[in-house]
Amino acid sequence: MEMEKVPQAGFKIEGLNIAGFNRGNLFANLNFLSKLFPVY
């Protein structure tokens, strides 16, 4: 909702990718690390 309402009010907004760290499955964290350190 904020991503629509804030720009309509005339303010700039930037979305963030949010990911957690999975302690139970270490292989699932490879995707987390790629989000934490993106390669451009």
DORO-805838 format. One record per residue (C-alpha): x, y, z; residue in three letters. Coordinates in steps of 0.05 Angstrom, whole numbers, plus 5000, padded with zeros to 4 digits. Layout:
<sites>
    u    v    w residuo
    X    Y    Z     ALA
...
</sites>
This chain:
<sites>
    u    v    w residuo
 5000 5000 5000     MET
 5056 5049 5017     GLU
 5088 5038 4948     MET
 5025 5069 4917     GLU
 5004 5121 4968     LYS
 5071 5154 4982     VAL
 5087 5171 4909     PRO
 5016 5197 4900     GLN
 5029 5245 4957     ALA
 5090 5272 4919     GLY
 5146 5236 4957     PHE
 5199 5189 4929     LYS
 5201 5118 4956     ILE
 5247 5060 4942     GLU
 5230 4988 4956     GLY
 5278 4941 4993     LEU
 5288 4867 4985     ASN
 5282 4834 5053     ILE
 5305 4763 5066     ALA
 5317 4724 5129     GLY
 5371 4674 5148     PHE
 5348 4602 5152     ASN
 5386 4567 5208     ARG
 5354 4499 5195     GLY
 5372 4493 5121     ASN
 5442 4517 5105     LEU
 5433 4506 5030     PHE
 5373 4554 5029     ALA
 5421 4608 5053     ASN
 5458 4610 4987     LEU
 5400 4649 4958     ASN
 5402 4694 5019     PHE
 5476 4709 5008     LEU
 5464 4727 4935     SER
 5413 4778 4958     LYS
 5459 4804 5012     LEU
 5518 4813 4964     PHE
 5488 4826 4895     PRO
 5533 4823 4835     VAL
 5522 4879 4785     TYR
</sites>
